[in-house]
Amino acid sequence: MEWCCAVFKGYFEMAGSRGFGVFSSTQNRSEPAFILQHRAIDPDSPIPSTDFPLSLVSDVHIQFCPWCGANLRKQYAKSYEELDRSELQIKG
């Protein structure tokens, strides 16, 4: 696969762990969705007790690479299935 930039590749490799990650999802879609995700805690970590609401996972759909500006659908038109990690997307 030809990555748009090294930073996008790095964040794809981090998807699913604590911090930021990027991936695509084809779940229930004809076109892929590209998602910038943030996870507050590592998977399987205990949920901390707080007196205030806490978002553990946040998803933002994106069309362009946040680091180099590449159009993601054009860049990955032939390889988006390799980026598909639909299981990471927030259900809802």
RASUL-V526852 format. One line per field, one symbol per residue. ss: DSSP state (2 for helix, 1 for strand, 0 for the rest). burial: I if it has 16 or more other C-alpha atoms within 10 Angstrom, else O. Layout:
ss: ???
burial: ???
This chain:
ss: 00000222222222000011111110000000111111100000000000000000111111010000001222200002222102220000
burial: OOOIOOOIIOIIOOIIIIOIIIIIIIOOOOOIIIIIIIIOIOOOOOOOOOOOOOOOIOIOOOOOIOOOOIOIIOOIOOOIOOIIIIOIIOOO
